[in-house]
Amino acid sequence: MLEKNNENIYSVNQLPPPVHLLVLAIQHIMLMIMSLSVPIIFASQINGSLKFTTSLITFSMLASGIGSIIQSVGLPFIGSKYLCPNICGPSYLSVSLSAAWVGGLPLMRGMIIIAGLVEMALAPVVQKLRKIFPTYIVGLVVAMVGISVIKNSVASVFGISFRGDAIASPDIFIGVFSLMVMVLANLWGKGLIKMYCLLIGMLAGWIVAVLTVPQYWQDLMVVKNSSFFALPTIGAEFKRITFDMKMLIPFVIIAISGSLKSFGNLLAAQKISEPKLDKINFTPIRKGLLADGLSTSLAGLLGGMAVDTSSSNIGLAAATKVVSRWISVVAGIIFIALAFFPKLVAALSVMPKPVLGASIIFAGSFMICIGLRETFSKEWDTQKTFVVGISLFFGLSTAFLPELYARAPEVIKTFFTDPLPTTTILAVVLNQIFGLNNLFKKKNMNN
């Protein structure tokens, strides 16, 4: 089936042929694999053993895979039925570490379960947000989904893992080369080349990386020592779950922030899956948020890191115009299977950072532009200028000046955490405040 104008190659409910379905799912898995850095970083920070790290990754992958399936299959009362895979949520890393330092993995698991329940409790409220999310704010939220990944993606293109890392010229070349292959395959390619543009760019970048940087070849060679198949080792720390009300507030804040992020992701997924919709259909978004919360709690129950919806995968769907939800279902099934094959997971997890960074920039570009196009699709006025402008100023400042908010009062910290939730909250509040002027005008005219 060939692409026609702006129509999707495979629509949201369409089942691609088996071979295409498998390859498209693998393309999405290549992005999902990147999130495994979260449990790896977590384990290193608490000095976890190799067995502990492997088990943590396995349980995290299981939660991500199951969450992806629930989200996209759409059970009777849960799941958006959009292509919206789940990955390990990096926004939970900091609070998860705090919980682990206080009470070990059992406490982290308990608090993640609570965070998921909070997200589920917030899901029904979204039905009441219809009036406070006009088209231009919806567009702004979608654009911020892409903007929120700029920091990590650009740092990865330069091969930076930690602050202060040296930048090597080969890494820059690998990142730019990978990005250009993806972009040109998407712009100039047709049929399969366009559909698989991300996968082609990743493989091309990986080959160049192995040929030009000895370290990337050595990373691949280390994979030989990994077991091909293994069941997770369930140590003592995976057999208990504890709770501490002192940790409740930070986890509730992150849960609210995660809900807003998933709200933006689901809005974007709806926009690319059902482009003919004039207004937001809140029913699938409510079900999607419910699925996101359930998946988070499930991660805690299993013993993995908290999971979240993936902005990058939605951006990839927009870029390739392949939005079939069945791709996410198959990706989830494969992700679950991969959890028991450490050698394959290890091979994918050593993919060069510049290649991964390029893939996120590629996908994020579509998210930003889809959102901006939606924002400016209606008649513009000064009120919208101030709502969008002020929200962006303070929302982006959380990324530019994180040390400033680290010293701010707790009330400020609660809302100024990350560009996406901060911009969303401010835009909604300012739109209501500035909209009072129009309300007064209408009352005066009626009088």
C-alpha positions in Angstrom: 0.0 0.0 0.0 1.5 3.3 -1.1 1.2 6.6 0.7 -1.2 9.2 -0.8 -0.7 12.8 0.1 -1.0 13.2 3.9 -2.8 9.9 4.5 -1.2 7.3 6.7 0.3 4.3 5.0 -1.1 2.0 7.7 -4.0 3.5 9.7 -4.5 3.1 13.4 -6.7 0.0 13.2 -5.2 -1.5 10.1 -3.1 -4.7 10.4 0.0 -4.6 8.2 1.2 -7.7 6.4 3.2 -10.0 8.8 6.7 -9.2 7.4 6.0 -5.4 7.5 4.5 -5.7 10.9 7.5 -7.5 12.3 10.1 -5.1 10.8 8.1 -2.0 11.8 7.8 -3.4 15.4 11.6 -3.9 15.5 12.1 -0.3 14.3 10.1 0.9 17.4 11.9 -1.6 19.7 15.2 0.1 18.7 13.9 3.3 20.3 12.4 1.5 23.3 15.7 -0.2 24.0 17.3 3.2 24.8 15.2 3.5 28.0 17.0 0.5 29.5 19.7 3.0 30.4 17.4 4.0 33.3 17.6 0.7 35.2 21.3 0.4 34.4 22.0 3.9 35.9 19.8 3.1 38.9 21.6 -0.2 39.6 25.0 1.5 39.3 24.0 4.3 41.7 23.1 1.8 44.4 26.0 -0.5 43.7 23.8 -3.3 42.5 25.4 -6.6 41.4 25.4 -7.9 37.9 22.6 -10.4 38.8 20.6 -7.6 40.4 21.0 -5.3 37.3 20.0 -8.1 34.9 16.9 -8.9 36.9 16.0 -5.2 37.2 16.2 -4.8 33.4 14.2 -8.0 32.9 11.3 -6.9 35.1 11.4 -3.4 33.6 11.1 -4.8 30.1 8.3 -7.1 31.2 6.4 -4.1 32.6 7.1 -2.0 29.4 6.0 -4.8 27.1 2.8 -5.6 29.0 2.0 -1.9 29.3 2.5 -1.4 25.5 0.1 -4.2 24.8 -2.6 -3.0 27.2 -2.3 0.5 25.9 -2.6 -0.4 22.2 -4.9 -3.4 22.2 -7.5 -1.5 24.2 -9.3 -3.7 26.7 -13.0 -2.8 27.5 -12.3 -0.1 30.0 -8.6 0.6 29.6 -6.1 1.4 26.8 -6.2 4.2 24.2 -6.0 1.9 21.1 -3.2 4.1 19.7 0.3 3.3 18.8 1.9 4.4 22.1 4.5 2.0 23.5 5.7 2.1 27.1 9.3 2.6 28.2 11.1 3.0 31.5 10.2 6.5 32.6 13.4 8.7 33.2 11.3 11.2 35.1 11.0 8.6 38.0 14.7 8.0 38.2 15.6 10.6 40.8 12.7 9.9 43.2 13.3 6.1 42.7 16.9 6.6 43.8 15.8 8.6 46.8 13.5 5.8 47.9 16.1 3.1 47.3 18.7 5.0 49.4 16.1 5.3 52.3 14.6 1.8 52.2 16.1 -0.2 49.3 14.4 -1.7 46.4 11.3 -2.8 48.4 10.5 0.9 49.3 11.1 2.0 45.7 8.6 -0.7 44.5 6.0 0.3 47.0 6.2 4.0 46.1 6.0 3.3 42.4 2.8 1.3 43.0 1.4 4.3 44.8 2.5 6.6 41.9 0.7 4.4 39.4 -2.5 4.4 41.5 -2.3 8.3 41.6 -2.1 8.3 37.8 -5.1 6.0 37.6 -7.1 8.3 40.0 -6.3 11.3 37.8 -7.5 9.6 34.6 -11.3 10.2 35.0 -10.6 13.9 35.6 -9.4 14.4 32.0 -13.1 14.2 30.8 -13.6 17.5 32.6 -10.8 19.2 30.8 -12.6 19.7 27.5 -13.2 23.4 28.0 -9.7 24.3 29.2 -7.8 22.8 26.3 -8.6 24.8 23.2 -6.8 23.9 20.0 -3.9 26.2 20.4 -3.0 24.8 23.9 -3.4 21.3 22.6 -0.9 22.2 19.9 1.5 23.7 22.4 1.4 20.6 24.6 2.1 18.4 21.6 5.1 20.6 20.6 6.4 20.5 24.1 6.5 16.7 24.0 9.1 17.0 21.3 10.9 19.9 23.0 11.2 18.0 26.2 13.6 15.5 24.7 16.0 18.1 23.2 18.4 18.0 26.1 19.0 14.2 26.1 18.9 13.8 22.4 21.4 16.5 21.6 23.7 15.4 24.4 23.6 11.8 23.0 24.4 13.0 19.4 27.6 14.4 20.9 28.3 11.2 22.7 27.9 12.6 26.1 26.7 10.3 28.9 27.5 12.5 32.0 28.1 16.2 32.6 31.7 17.1 31.9 32.3 14.2 29.4 34.8 15.1 26.6 33.3 15.5 23.1 35.0 13.5 20.4 34.8 14.4 16.7 34.0 10.9 15.5 30.9 10.9 17.8 29.7 14.1 16.2 30.3 12.7 12.7 28.4 9.4 13.6 25.5 11.3 15.0 25.1 13.7 12.1 25.7 10.9 9.6 23.0 8.8 11.2 20.5 11.7 11.3 21.2 12.6 7.6 20.6 9.0 6.5 17.3 8.9 8.4 16.2 12.3 7.0 17.2 11.7 3.4 15.6 8.2 3.4 12.4 9.8 4.6 12.5 12.7 2.2 13.8 11.0 -0.9 12.9 7.4 -0.3 9.8 5.7 -1.4 7.9 2.6 -0.3 10.0 0.5 2.1 12.9 2.9 2.3 10.6 5.7 3.5 8.8 3.3 5.9 12.0 1.9 7.4 14.0 5.2 7.3 14.8 5.1 11.1 16.0 1.5 11.0 18.1 2.2 7.9 19.7 5.2 9.6 20.4 3.4 12.8 22.0 0.4 11.1 24.1 2.7 8.8 25.2 4.8 11.8 26.1 1.7 13.9 28.2 0.3 11.0 30.1 3.6 10.7 30.6 3.8 14.5 32.0 0.3 14.6 34.4 1.0 11.8 35.6 4.4 13.1 35.6 4.1 16.9 37.4 1.0 18.4 35.4 1.3 21.6 32.1 0.6 19.9 33.5 -2.6 18.4 34.9 -3.6 21.9 31.4 -3.0 23.4 30.0 -5.5 20.9 32.6 -8.0 21.7 31.7 -7.9 25.4 28.3 -9.1 24.4 29.8 -12.5 23.7 30.1 -13.2 27.4 26.3 -12.7 28.0 24.0 -15.7 28.3 21.7 -16.3 25.4 18.7 -17.3 27.5 18.2 -16.7 31.2 15.4 -16.3 33.8 15.7 -13.4 36.2 17.3 -14.1 39.6 14.8 -13.2 42.3 17.0 -12.1 45.2 15.7 -11.1 48.7 15.2 -7.5 47.6 12.7 -8.6 45.0 10.6 -10.5 47.5 9.4 -7.6 49.6 7.4 -4.4 49.1 7.4 -1.6 51.7 5.9 1.9 52.0 6.9 5.2 53.6 4.5 8.1 53.8 7.5 10.5 54.0 8.2 9.7 50.4 4.6 10.2 49.4 4.8 13.9 48.3 7.7 13.6 45.8 6.1 10.5 44.2 2.7 12.2 43.9 4.3 15.2 42.3 6.1 13.0 39.8 2.9 11.0 39.2 1.1 14.2 38.3 3.9 15.3 36.1 4.0 11.9 34.4 0.2 12.1 33.9 0.6 15.4 32.1 3.4 14.0 30.0 1.3 11.0 29.0 -1.6 13.3 28.4 0.6 15.2 25.8 1.8 12.0 24.3 -1.8 10.6 23.9 -2.9 13.9 22.4 -0.1 13.7 19.9 -1.0 10.0 19.2 -4.6 11.0 18.6 -3.7 13.8 16.3 -1.6 11.6 14.0 -3.9 8.6 14.2 -7.2 10.5 13.7 -6.2 13.7 11.8 -9.8 14.4 10.8 -11.0 14.9 14.4 -12.0 18.6 14.9 -12.1 18.3 18.7 -10.3 16.2 21.3 -11.9 12.8 21.9 -11.2 12.5 25.6 -12.5 8.9 26.0 -9.4 7.1 24.5 -7.2 9.6 26.3 -8.8 8.8 29.6 -8.4 5.1 28.9 -4.9 5.7 27.9 -4.0 7.5 31.1 -5.6 4.6 33.1 -3.5 2.1 31.2 -0.4 4.3 31.9 -1.1 4.3 35.6 -1.8 0.5 35.7 1.5 -0.1 33.9 3.4 2.0 36.4 1.9 0.1 39.3 2.6 -3.2 37.5 6.3 -2.2 37.2 6.4 -1.8 41.0 4.7 -5.1 41.6 7.1 -6.9 39.2 10.2 -5.3 40.6 11.1 -3.0 37.7 11.5 0.7 37.1 8.5 2.9 36.6 7.3 3.0 33.0 5.8 5.7 30.9 4.5 6.4 27.4 7.2 7.1 24.8 7.3 10.5 23.0 10.0 9.2 20.6 7.9 6.3 19.3 4.9 8.5 18.7 7.2 10.9 16.7 8.5 7.9 14.7 4.9 7.0 13.8 4.3 10.6 12.6 7.5 10.6 10.6 6.8 7.3 8.8 3.0 7.8 8.6 2.6 4.3 9.9 0.3 4.5 12.9 -1.1 1.0 13.2 -1.7 0.2 16.9 -0.9 -3.4 16.2 2.8 -2.5 15.7 2.9 -1.4 19.3 1.2 -4.7 20.3 3.8 -6.8 18.5 6.6 -4.6 19.8 5.3 -5.2 23.3 5.3 -9.0 22.7 8.8 -9.0 21.3 10.0 -6.8 24.2 8.7 -9.3 26.7 10.4 -12.1 24.8 13.7 -10.2 24.7 13.7 -9.8 28.4 14.7 -13.5 28.7 17.5 -13.2 26.1 20.3 -11.2 27.8 22.7 -11.6 24.8 20.2 -9.8 22.5 19.4 -7.1 25.0 23.1 -6.5 25.7 23.8 -6.2 21.9 21.0 -3.6 21.5 21.9 -1.7 24.7 25.5 -1.0 23.4 24.2 0.9 20.4 26.3 4.0 20.1 24.8 7.0 21.9 25.2 9.3 18.8 23.0 6.9 16.8 20.3 6.9 19.5 20.5 10.7 19.8 20.0 11.1 16.1 16.9 8.8 16.2 15.3 10.9 18.9 16.0 14.2 17.1 14.5 12.7 14.0 11.3 11.6 15.8 11.1 14.7 18.0 11.2 17.1 15.0 7.9 15.8 13.9 6.3 16.2 17.3 7.4 19.8 17.5 6.2 20.8 14.1 2.9 18.9 14.4 2.2 20.8 17.6 3.2 24.2 16.2 1.1 23.7 13.1 -1.9 22.9 15.4 -1.1 25.9 17.7 -1.3 28.4 14.8 -4.0 26.7 12.8 -6.7 29.0 14.1 -7.1 32.8 14.1 -4.4 34.4 16.3 -4.8 37.2 18.9 -2.8 39.0 21.6 -4.2 36.9 24.4 -2.9 33.7 22.8 0.5 35.5 22.3 0.8 36.1 26.1 -0.5 32.6 27.0 2.0 30.8 24.8 4.8 33.2 25.3 4.8 33.4 29.1 4.2 29.6 29.4 7.2 28.9 27.1 9.4 31.4 28.9 8.9 29.8 32.3 8.5 26.2 31.0 11.8 26.2 29.1 13.5 27.9 32.0 13.2 24.7 34.0 15.6 23.1 31.5 17.9 26.2 31.2 18.0 27.0 34.9 17.5 23.8 36.9 19.8 25.0 39.7 17.5 28.0 40.1 14.4 25.9 40.9 16.4 23.5 43.1 16.8 26.5 45.5 13.2 27.6 45.1 10.5 27.2 47.8 8.7 23.8 47.8 5.5 25.3 46.3 7.5 26.5 43.2 9.4 23.2 43.0 6.0 21.3 42.8 5.0 23.0 39.5 8.3 24.0 38.0 9.8 20.5 37.4 10.2 20.0 33.6 9.4 21.9 30.4 6.3 19.8 29.4 4.2 19.8 32.7 5.3 23.4 33.6 4.3 24.8 30.2 1.0 22.9 30.2 0.0 24.0 33.7 0.9 27.7 33.0 -0.9 27.7 29.6 -4.1 26.3 31.1 -4.0 28.7 34.1 -3.2 31.8 32.0 -5.8 31.0 29.4 -8.4 30.9 32.1 -7.2 34.2 33.7 -6.8 36.1 30.4 -10.1 34.7 29.2 -12.0 36.5 32.0 -11.7 39.7 29.9 -13.8 38.1 27.1 -16.3 36.9 29.7 -16.8 40.4 31.1 -17.1 41.8 27.6 -19.9 39.3 26.7 -21.7 40.2 30.0 -21.5 43.9 29.2 -22.8 43.4 25.7 -25.8 41.3 27.1 -26.6 44.1 29.6 
